[in-house]
């Protein structure tokens, strides 16, 4: 019975991915016939890559929904129901750092930043800057949950600081920073880290998972913006000092 349910869930994930992949694939095939005129070998490689991407994403999302989501909820519920629930703060930092480092889209962004900068901005520092930044803000979100603080007390000053930092950061890092905000809120972070917060809010007395648990993704989206612009300012200052 469980195998049948897993198969049905897998089919649902595959249909959702097919809906996302089909327009992109149709557009590529249209452009191939209209103007691209790539060789048959190159088209074959592209289609094979699309197939591998489809299968990989289907297995990845199935594992995330069947594994990370219930595991994160249960971890949050267990810790949130204890007297030592303050452990959620360092645990949130670790989970945020690990989930961001494992996020495929974050790694792709770090690689593309290195390519776009001609190797002057290495992917390693970008990846660790994003991971540490998200970890800090997930820990801050857990502290908000423990203290029952309104989310606006953190989000409004955070975005005000981000807007202020745009005056001191280069345009390349500003655009990348705001792109990174969306990249970091991928399936790893949403399904696991947010599940921990919702599970903890559900187990804590006097906490509403709807109002106290949500808002975490807004903080996760803010963290890369501040982290990448901070990295950009530090790199710019280092270059100016060395010059």
C-alpha positions as CSV (number, residue, x, y, z in Angstrom):
1,X,0.0,0.0,0.0
2,X,2.8,2.4,0.9
3,X,4.6,1.6,-2.4
4,X,1.4,2.4,-4.3
5,X,1.0,5.8,-2.5
6,X,4.7,6.6,-3.2
7,X,4.1,5.8,-6.9
8,X,1.1,8.0,-7.0
9,X,3.0,10.9,-5.3
10,X,5.9,10.4,-7.8
11,X,3.5,10.5,-10.7
12,X,2.1,13.8,-9.3
13,X,5.6,15.3,-9.1
14,X,6.4,14.1,-12.6
15,X,3.2,15.7,-14.0
16,X,4.1,19.0,-12.3
17,X,7.6,18.9,-13.7
18,X,6.3,18.0,-17.2
19,X,4.1,21.1,-17.0
20,X,7.1,23.2,-16.3
21,X,9.4,21.5,-18.8
22,X,7.0,21.3,-21.8
23,X,6.9,25.0,-22.7
24,X,10.6,25.4,-22.5
25,X,11.2,22.3,-24.6
26,X,8.6,23.4,-27.1
27,X,10.2,26.8,-27.4
28,X,13.6,25.3,-28.0
29,X,12.3,23.0,-30.7
30,X,10.5,25.9,-32.4
31,X,13.7,28.0,-32.3
32,X,15.7,25.1,-33.6
33,X,13.4,24.7,-36.6
34,X,13.1,28.5,-37.1
35,X,16.6,29.9,-36.7
36,X,19.0,27.9,-34.5
37,X,19.7,25.1,-36.9
38,X,22.0,23.2,-34.4
39,X,23.6,20.0,-35.5
40,X,21.8,16.7,-34.8
41,X,24.5,15.7,-32.4
42,X,24.2,18.9,-30.3
43,X,20.4,18.6,-30.3
44,X,20.7,15.1,-29.1
45,X,23.0,16.1,-26.3
46,X,20.6,18.9,-25.3
47,X,17.6,16.6,-25.2
48,X,19.5,14.1,-23.2
49,X,20.4,16.8,-20.7
50,X,16.8,17.8,-20.5
51,X,15.8,14.2,-19.8
52,X,18.5,13.8,-17.1
53,X,17.3,17.1,-15.5
54,X,13.7,15.9,-15.5
55,X,14.5,12.6,-13.9
56,X,16.9,14.1,-11.4
57,X,14.4,16.8,-10.4
58,X,11.6,14.3,-10.1
59,X,13.7,12.0,-7.8
60,X,15.0,15.0,-5.8
61,X,11.5,16.6,-5.2
62,X,10.1,13.2,-4.3
63,X,12.8,12.7,-1.7
64,X,12.4,16.2,-0.4
65,X,8.6,15.9,0.1
66,X,8.7,12.3,1.5
67,X,11.9,12.7,3.6
68,X,12.9,16.2,4.5
69,X,9.4,17.7,5.1
70,X,8.2,15.1,7.7
71,X,11.6,14.9,9.2
72,X,11.9,18.6,9.7
73,X,8.4,18.9,11.1
74,X,9.1,16.1,13.6
75,X,12.5,17.6,14.7
76,X,10.8,21.0,15.2
77,X,8.0,19.5,17.2
78,X,10.3,17.5,19.5
79,X,12.6,20.4,20.2
80,X,9.8,22.9,20.5
81,X,8.1,20.8,23.2
82,X,11.1,20.7,25.5
83,X,12.3,23.1,28.2
84,X,15.6,23.5,26.3
85,X,13.9,24.8,23.1
86,X,16.6,27.6,23.0
87,X,18.6,25.0,21.0
88,X,16.4,26.0,18.1
89,X,18.6,29.0,17.6
90,X,22.0,27.2,17.0
91,X,20.2,24.3,15.3
92,X,18.5,26.8,12.9
93,X,21.9,28.3,12.1
94,X,23.3,24.8,11.3
95,X,20.2,23.8,9.3
96,X,20.2,27.0,7.3
97,X,23.9,26.8,6.5
98,X,23.6,23.1,5.5
99,X,20.4,23.5,3.4
100,X,21.8,26.5,1.5
101,X,25.1,24.8,0.8
102,X,23.2,21.8,-0.6
103,X,20.8,23.9,-2.6
104,X,21.5,23.2,-6.3
105,X,20.4,26.6,-7.5
106,X,22.8,28.3,-5.1
107,X,25.7,26.3,-6.5
108,X,24.7,27.2,-10.0
109,X,24.6,30.9,-9.0
110,X,28.1,30.7,-7.5
111,X,29.5,29.1,-10.6
112,X,27.9,31.6,-12.9
113,X,29.2,34.5,-10.8
114,X,32.7,33.1,-11.2
115,X,32.3,32.8,-14.9
116,X,30.8,36.3,-15.3
117,X,33.6,37.9,-13.2
118,X,36.3,36.1,-15.2
119,X,37.4,34.2,-12.1
120,X,38.0,37.3,-9.9
121,X,35.0,36.3,-7.7
122,X,35.5,32.6,-6.8
123,X,32.5,30.4,-6.3
124,X,33.8,29.1,-2.9
125,X,33.5,32.5,-1.1
126,X,30.2,33.2,-2.8
127,X,28.8,29.8,-1.7
128,X,30.0,30.2,1.9
129,X,28.9,33.8,2.2
130,X,25.3,32.8,1.1
131,X,25.3,29.8,3.4
132,X,26.5,31.6,6.5
133,X,24.1,34.5,5.7
134,X,21.1,32.3,5.5
135,X,22.2,30.4,8.6
136,X,22.4,33.6,10.6
137,X,18.9,34.7,9.5
138,X,17.4,31.3,10.1
139,X,18.8,31.5,13.6
140,X,17.3,34.9,13.9
141,X,14.0,33.6,12.7
142,X,14.1,30.9,15.4
143,X,14.8,33.5,18.0
144,X,11.9,35.5,16.7
145,X,9.7,32.4,17.1
146,X,10.9,31.8,20.7
147,X,10.4,35.4,21.8
148,X,7.1,35.9,19.8
149,X,8.4,38.9,18.0
150,X,6.5,40.3,15.0
151,X,8.2,39.5,11.6
152,X,8.0,43.2,10.6
153,X,10.5,44.1,13.4
154,X,13.2,42.2,11.4
155,X,12.1,42.4,7.8
156,X,11.6,46.2,7.6
157,X,15.0,47.2,9.1
158,X,16.6,44.4,7.1
159,X,15.3,45.7,3.8
160,X,16.0,49.3,4.8
161,X,19.6,48.2,5.4
162,X,19.7,46.5,2.0
163,X,18.5,49.6,0.3
164,X,21.2,51.7,2.1
165,X,23.9,49.2,1.1
166,X,23.1,49.7,-2.5
167,X,24.8,53.1,-2.3
168,X,28.1,51.5,-1.4
169,X,28.0,48.3,-3.5
170,X,28.8,47.9,-7.2
171,X,25.9,47.5,-9.7
172,X,27.0,43.9,-10.6
173,X,26.8,42.8,-7.0
174,X,23.5,44.6,-6.4
175,X,21.8,42.8,-9.2
176,X,23.3,39.4,-8.2
177,X,22.3,40.0,-4.6
178,X,18.7,40.5,-5.3
179,X,18.7,37.5,-7.7
180,X,20.4,35.4,-4.9
181,X,17.4,36.2,-2.6
182,X,15.1,34.1,-4.9
183,X,17.7,31.5,-5.5
184,X,18.3,30.7,-1.8
185,X,14.6,30.0,-1.2
186,X,14.7,26.7,-3.0
187,X,13.2,23.3,-2.2
188,X,15.8,22.3,0.4
189,X,15.3,25.5,2.5
190,X,11.6,25.7,2.2
191,X,10.7,22.1,2.8
192,X,13.2,21.4,5.6
193,X,14.0,24.6,7.5
194,X,10.4,26.0,7.3
195,X,9.1,22.6,8.4
196,X,11.3,22.8,11.5
197,X,9.9,26.2,12.3
198,X,6.3,25.1,11.8
199,X,6.8,22.0,13.9
200,X,8.3,24.0,16.7
201,X,5.5,26.6,16.6
202,X,3.0,23.8,16.7
203,X,4.6,22.3,19.8
204,X,5.1,25.5,21.7
205,X,2.3,26.7,23.9
206,X,0.7,30.0,23.0
207,X,2.2,30.0,19.5
208,X,0.2,29.9,16.2
209,X,2.1,28.1,13.4
210,X,0.3,30.2,10.9
211,X,1.4,33.6,12.3
212,X,4.6,32.6,14.1
213,X,6.0,29.9,11.9
214,X,5.6,31.7,8.6
215,X,7.7,34.6,7.6
216,X,10.9,32.5,7.7
217,X,11.1,32.5,3.9
218,X,11.0,36.3,3.9
219,X,14.1,36.3,6.1
220,X,15.8,33.6,4.0
221,X,15.2,35.8,0.9
222,X,16.7,38.8,2.7
223,X,19.8,37.0,4.0
224,X,21.5,36.5,0.5
225,X,20.8,40.2,-0.4
226,X,22.8,41.5,2.6
227,X,25.4,38.7,2.4
228,X,26.3,39.2,-1.3
229,X,26.4,43.0,-1.1
230,X,28.6,42.8,2.0
231,X,30.9,40.5,0.0
232,X,30.9,42.9,-2.9
233,X,31.8,45.9,-0.7
234,X,34.6,43.9,0.9
235,X,36.0,42.8,-2.5
236,X,35.8,46.4,-3.8
237,X,37.6,47.8,-0.8
238,X,40.3,45.1,-1.1
239,X,40.9,45.9,-4.8
240,X,41.0,49.6,-4.1
241,X,43.5,49.1,-1.3
242,X,45.7,46.8,-3.4
243,X,45.7,49.4,-6.2
